[in-house]
């Protein structure tokens, strides 16, 4: 966002919460604008406006930079695969890994000259390496993936809860991506008009 665009959302904030009556020195106002402009310099303008509108619906007090970034992260997370989708992929891989782990000690040779056990181990290594980075970190190792595939329903229930929490923390920690935020933002026609901007 440009300084002019940031100034526009700051003016909205003042108007929405009627804090414009509070006396700011020119120096304080300039410092606040500079701080916001620096924090938002890599954020697409439309995403910033949409995030501010969303913040207005949940914030009882003037919107802070932290409030605004919370909304931006939610917008970005909404464009990513859901925790349920990631869990389904992980569980499928885990069950396939568990089946292949049962073949580790098969000694029959294949046409390639490798035993069925060797091929099963190689498949599982490839399967683990292909996991989403967050899922790979969650299970920790190929052995952890196999254990998940062998887990009973009660264990899966609690593991799923832990996975959902870990995935939420993962998405919240991702750097904001301008391209993703652009997809998440509403059409340009819904953005507030900037000072001095004319629309045909």
N, C-alpha and C positions, 0 to 999 in steps of 0.2 A: 504494500500500500504506500502511496505517496503521502507526504506530510499534509497535503490538502485533503486527501481522502480520510486520513486519520482525524484531522480537525473536524470533518463532517460528522463522524460517529461520536466524537467527544461532545460536540454541540448537541447531538441527539440525546446523549446521556444526561447532559445538564438540563435539557428541556423536559425529559421524561420524569426526572426525580426532583425537579424544581430546586436544584442546588445552585442554580445560576445566581441566586441572590447572595450566596456566600461571596465575600470579598476575596478576590485573588489579586495579588500584585502582578504586574506584567511579568516580572521575573519568575514567579511561581507558575503562572500560566505557560510561559515559554518552556520551563523545565518539564512540566507535565507533558506538554505536546512533544517535546524532544524525546522523552522517555518512551512514550507510546509509539511514536513514529519509528524509533530504533527497533523496538520489539516486534513491530508489525511489518517491517520493511520487506520481508520475503513472503508475506501473505497476499494472495490475490485479493483485489479490492472487493469483488463481489462476495467472496467467502467471508471477508471481514464484516460486510454489511449484514449478511445472513446470520452470522454468529451473533452480532449485536442484537438483531431482532429476536433471536431465540433467547438470548440472555434476558431481554426485557420481560419475557413470559415467566421466568423463574426467580429472578433476583428481586428481593424486596427493598434493596438498597442500591445506590448507584453502582453500576457495573464496573468492576475492576479489571485490570489486565488478566488476572488469574481467572475471573469468570469468563472472560472472552476466550481465553485459550482452552478452558474446559469445553466450551461449545465447539470450538474448532476441532478439538480432538474427537468429540462425539460425531461430528460431521464426517471426519476422516474414517473413524471406526465403522460408520454405517456403510462405507464403500468397500470394506474388507470382508472376507469370508466370515461367517458367524462362528461362534464357539461350537455350536452344534454340528456345523459342517466339518470343522476341523477335527472334532472328536470322532465323527463317523469315519473319516479317512484314517485317523490314527488306529481306531479299533479294528477296522478291516485289515490294515497292514499288520497289526499285532496278531490277529487270528491266523493270517497267512504265515506269519513268522513262526508261530507256535506249531503249525502243521509241518513246516519245513524242519523245525528243530527236532521233531520226532524222527526225521530221516537222517540225522547227522551220522548215525552209525551204520547206515546201509553200505555194504561193501561191493555190491554188484557194479561192475564197470559199464560205462556207457560207450557209445561209438567214439566219443572224444578222448577216451582213455581215462577220464576222471570217474571216480565212484559217484554213486547217487548221493552219498553223504557230502562229498566235496561240493557237488553242484548245489545241494540244499544250503550249505554254509555260504556259498558265494551269492546265492539269491537273497539270503537274509542280510548279508552285508550290504548289498545293493539296495535292498528294501529300507534298511535303517538309514543309509546315506541319503536316500531320496525323500525322507520325511521333511515336513516343514521345519525350519530351524527351531521354532518354539516347541513343537512336538518332540523333536529330537532332544532338546534340552530337558523337557519334562520327563521323558522315560529314562534319560541319562546314558543308556547303553543298549546294545543289541540284546543283552540278557534281560534288561528291563522291559524291552519291547516284547520279548517272548513271554516273560512273566505276566504282562498285561493280557496277552492273548490267552493265557491259561487261567486267568482270574475268574472267580465265581461271581454270580450276580451281585451279591452284597458288597464284595470288594470293588466291583465296577461302579456301583452306585456312589461310593465315597470317593473313588478315584476320579469319577466324572465331575463331582463337585469341586475337587481340588484343581482339576484341569480348567474348568470354567473360570475359576478365580485367577489362575496363572495366565490364561489367555487374555483376560480383561487387563491384567497388569501389563502384559506384553503390548497390547494395542495402545494402551495409555502412554507407554514409554517410547513409542515410535516417534521419530522426528516428523514434524508436519511436512507433507509433500504437496507442493503447489498444484501439481497435475491432479492429484486425488481431490484436493479441496475444490478445484475448478469443477470437477464432475459433481461434487456434493452440493455446490451452490445452486441457488435458484437462477432462472433466466435473468439476464441483465435488466430487463424491463421492471423487475421487482426491486431493484436497488434504489435507495433514496437518492434524490437528485442532489448533486454536489453544488456547493455555492458557485454561482456564476455559470453553471452548466445549463445549456439550452437543449431541449428535446424537440425534434421535429415531429 
